[in-house]
Amino acid sequence: MRRTIRSKTSPGAVRRTALNAVFPALFLGLMLTAGAQDVPLPRAETLFEQFIQKTGGQAVYDRIQNRLTKSTMKLSLPSITAEVTSLVTRSGLYRVVVDSQDIGKIEFGSDGRTVWDFNPMSGPQIREGRERSRFQHLYSLDLPARWRKVFKSVECTGLEVIEGKPAFKVVAVSLDDYSPVYYFEQTSGFLIKIEYPMETAVGPGVQEIFLSDYQTAGGILYPHVQKRREQVREMDLTFTSIEYNVVIPENAFTLPEAIKRIAGPGR
């Protein structure tokens, strides 16, 4: 008679196996963090200048007046997909359209004075204070290339591990006292993460943006994959088209009527 032998794994063995799997990754992270403490910190100004040079050079950036991008968006909460069209300009005007079959159309924009967004679920909004600054930075045209005009101070404060990669942390302060944080990868010099202070329903928070897959577009190395995190939501953007110095349609940045009604006289 053939006997079938089944092995049983004790709970203690399961726990040991799980720990053995986790420990190497944890150990590597600790080693990277420990090693980061001994690395001399470069000047923040040097990190910005190296990034500009590595991604195209100042002369190329200076010729850019606007950028039109198209991307595919996947949002985790609620779970939706959308096509995103974004037009941003050197002067600070921008218009972003998020078109989704799941929730309809969401728009963001600025005519240079009013920073606004329109969501079919929350209605029209005008952004003020720190949220105004966040949107202006988020939808800026190649801001790192214009850092000298945008920030009154920049400081490299440490070396941290971002998704397994050592990166220099740079705290910047804008002319209106807004303080984003930039992370430049130690090896490549590329910008791989940005943190934007934000206001949430429960108080101050941080929007994290992870940048990867740098590819050349219009003479500029541009991150074609961006992952954004804020509170419990995560958004993935994959860029499918990037154009520079396009012809801008008339009234592209005109305020929608719903925004005009809540903006008040003079806007």
N, C-alpha and C positions, 0 to 999 in steps of 0.2 A: 504493500500500500504506500502510495506516494504521499509524503507529508509536506505541507507548505509552511515555511518558516517565515514569520513576519517579525521584523525588528521594531523595537519601540525606543523612542528617544525620550529621555527624561526631561522634565522641565528645566532642570539645572543645565543639561547639555545644550538645550535650545538657547538659553540665556547666554551661555559661554560662546556659542556660535555667533549669535548676534553681536556680542561685544567684540569678538575677533574681527568681524566684518567692519564695524564702525571705527575701531581703534586706529587703524592705519590712516584713515582720512582725518580723524581728529588730531592725530599726532603730526601729520603733515601741516595742518593748519596752524598748530601751535608752533612748529618749527619755523614756518614762514613768518609768523607774527614776531617770534623772538628774534629772528634774524633781522627783521625790519628795524628793530630798535637800534642796531649798530650801523645802519647806513647813513652817511652824511646827507643832510637834506640840501637839495639845490635851491636856488632862489626861484620864487614863483614866476618872476618875470622870464627867467630862462626857460621854464617849462612851457609857457605860452608861446614864446618865440620858436622853440623847437617844434612844437605842434604845428604852427603855421608853416614852417619850412618843410616839414615832413609830409604835409597834406596838400601842398601845391605852391606855397610861396606867397609872400605879401602882394607881389605885383598882380598875381592872378586873382586873389581875393579883392583887390582894389578895383578891378574891372567889373565886378559883379554888382548889379543894381537891384536884381530881384531873383527869386527862385520859385519855380512851379514844380510841385511834386505830386505824385499819385502813389498811394499805398493801400495795402490791404490790412484791415484792422481786425483783431480778434480780442474780444473782451471777456473776462472770466465771470464777472458778476455785475449785471445779469449776463448770461452766456449769449453773446451776439457777434455777428460779423458785419463788416461794413467796408465800403470803399471811401477813401479819404482823399480829397483834393485840397492842397494847401498852396497859397500864394503869399509870399512874404517879401518885403521890400527893405532896402537900406534905410529909408526914412522912418520905418517903424509901422507903416500901414500893413495890414494883413487881413486875409480872409481864408477861413478854413471851413470846408463843408464835409460833414460826415454823413454819408447816405447809406441807410440800412433798411432792408426789407423787414427787419424785426421791430424796429422802433421808429422808423421814419427818418427825417432829416434833422441833424443838429448842426448849428453854425456858430462859429466864433469869429470875431473881427475887431478891427480898430480903424478909425478914420484919422488917427493921429491925435485925437483928443479923448474920445470915448472908447473905452475897452469894454466889450460886450460879448454875450453869448445868448443863444436862443435854443432851448431844449423843449420839445413838445410835452415832456413830462413835468418840467418845472417852470416853463414859461420864459419870457425875456428877463435878462439880468444885466445890470451894469456893474462892472468890477471896480472896486475902490481899494485904496490902501495897499496892503501887502499882496492881496490877490490880483490887483491891477498890475503890480510889478512882476508877479509870477508869470502872468500871461504874456506880458511884454517880453520877458526873457525867454519863455518857452517858444514863442513864435517870432524870434528875432532872426535876422539874416546873418549867419556865420559870426555870431557874437564873439567867440574866442579870437577871431582875427581883428576885432575892433576893441579889444580889452582895454587898451590905453585910454580910449575915449569914454568907455562905459563905467569903469571902476576907478574909485579914488584910492583903493588899496587892495593888494593881493599878498597873501602870505602862505608859504608852504609850512604846514604844521605837523606833518608826520608821514609815515609810510604804512599803508594798510593793505590788507588782502581783500581784493574784490573778485568774487567768483573764482578763487584759486590763483589770482594774479596779483603780485605786489604792485601797488600804485601809490604815487605821491598825492597827498591830499592838499588841496589849495583852497583856502577860505578867501572869498572875494567880497568886497563891500562896494555897492554901486553908488552913484551920485545921490540917489534917493534913499540910501541906507538899507537897501535890500541885500541879503547875504547868501547867494548860492554857494555851493561847495563843488569843486571840480576834482576829479581823480584821473591823473595821467599815468598810464601804465609805465612801469619802470623800464621795461625792455624796449618797447616800440616807441614810446613817447606819445601814443595815441590817447585821446580822451575816451575813457571807457565807462565813466559814470558821472552823472550830475545829480545833485540834491537841491531841490527847490523848497524853501520854507513855504508852507501853505496854511490856510485857515480851514478848519473843518467844523462840522456841527458840534463836536465835542471839545474844540479848542485847537491850539497850534499843532500842526503835523508836518510831515515831510513827503514830498513827491520824489521818488527815485526814478532815474532814467538810466538804463544800461545800454551802452552803444557798442555795436560789433559789426562784423562783415564790412569793413571799409573797402569800397570799390571806387574806381575813377569815374567821375561824371563831370564833363565840362572842364577838365583840367584840375579838378579838386577830388581828393579822396574823401568820400562821404560815407557815413555809417548807414548801410542799407537795411540793417535790422536794429530796431529799438524796442526795448522792453520797459514798460512804465508800471510802477507800483505806487499806489496811494491807498492808505488804510488797508482794507481787505481786498481791494480790486487789483487786477493785473491786466495789462493791455499789451498786446504784441503788434508791432507795426513792421510790415515788410514792404520796402519801397520798390515799386515796379517802374517808375519813370521819374527822372530828375532833369529839369531844363533850367537854364540860366538866361537872364536878360530877354525875357519873352515880351511880346507886345501885350500890354495890360488893357483889358476891355474897359470901355467908358463906364463909369459908375461902379467899378468893381468893389470899391470900398465905401460906397454910400450906406448910411445907416438904414436898416430895415424900418418900416413904419412902426412896428411894435416897439422897437428900441427908441425911436424918436418920441413916442408918446410918454415914455417913462424917463427920458433923459432931461426933459425940461427945456426952457428957452435957451437959445444960443448954441445948441448942439446939433 
